[in-house]
């Protein structure tokens, strides 16, 4: 699913965010990326989302070399990827259901299907009763569940989560991780960046530890 | 179609949300359209008048008092054979005097002191419009002027040409001013749309991350500019019409006399549609520039 070969990302004055990273994530796998702040976890996810370009090396996702994609191909590629961020990135002026149906709407899905599909995933994360609420009326855990529902609404083959439990207490964090495990059980490849070692231990999945942009441990 | 629907709905919502700042863009576009519209209104009415004068063109061949009937016959034969004339009328010396007394009643006493009738006989020739345009009328006038028995030929087209070229200068200057104002309006629209764009940064980021087509991302901002342009141009046309109605109510009779008995008319529908389309284009260009700069 994901293959990187000698992947590096550096900024000016030789500051490396990632250094010579070679990694394989198989289709349907659930992988944790962990390490201290500045280890390169978020940079790796940003490279996978093509929010940034690598300085050296190559990334392949489903056989596509990400550095060779045109603008239009990047749009196509991103339609197969779901993302979840620590700060949820929900639109405060739209209701929960509108936040989710926003994705199919801007992908040109027919209106009748937009709300039906949005309601399905909202039900799946257990928040159908909050569909008319606004994000700021929800708890942190609920907001993150909405963000997960939004990530799933276009049936992604790959789900990327950057510190999805960073703003949540331990119980809610485990709840969100269980939700991500369910997503993975449905066949979606999941890559989660987190520095929460305890959570990783509780979930018990393959873990890649980064430090200073390098892989320091594979477990 | 879905993209268009989405762009228009979001564009309108954004315009309404930022109606305070949108007002600036709408006013800027309205001002540009008012300048252009006023210019069109004035020049169009003058052009109508010129066209009428041109289509009613005629020249007068003044005969010498001693011109013989054969000479007059030769002159009329040349005019008839030229295929330039739409018709002709012989005005005798007596007819000319009568006409003077009828048309210039205050000056009629001037014509009573003469022993002889001072007015020359003439042949008035109505020219076919196509002949006036292609120069055949000029050629005929030159030929008639050389015939025996002809005292003078009057074919005063120069002043019409001078008005037409003056009108072209006015139109060119006004157009340049309107273009400059349209450019300023486009820049204002771009600034206003950019404000809305900043307010929707999060949405745009999500749209980019989910792989939304670029047309979906930029569309609402272009639509917002187009809508601002449409609203601005419609307001401008409304104000222009009100101004026109006020002028017509206040000075309609005087202007009618100035327009040779014709009434002043508002811009035809095709001009109005073009002005609205122009306003929308200016707005759309501003919106597109803002969206392209940011996304």
Interface residues (C-beta under 8 A of the other chain):
Chain A: X49 X51 X71 X74 X75 X76 X77 X78 X79 X81 X83 X89 X91 X102 X103 X105 X106 X107 X108 X110 X111 X154
Chain B: X2 X3 X6 X202 X203 X205 X206 X207 X208 X209 X210 X211 X212 X213 X214 X216 X217
